[in-house]
């Protein structure tokens, strides 16, 4: 997708919190939503934005969809930032 969509996706504090939750383990949407005071559709929108930016992946297990962090995209952004800083 690109650096622009990555930066736009992580600009929102709710999405950053979701990424922090997923760095520990994969979680279903309902368990992610339990950490927020918002509707499941609102959390789903945040998950969709993160997925479109390829920051997370999903996989189906039975009737549940589990979300997991895709650290590769974050690593690419960090490389760009370090290069920008001249490191």
Secondary structure, DSSP 8 states (H G I E B T S, - for coil): --HHHHHHHHTSHHHHHHHHHHTT--EEHHHHHTTSSS-HHHHHHHHHHHHHTTSEEEEEETTEEEEEE-HHHHHHHHHHHHHHHT-
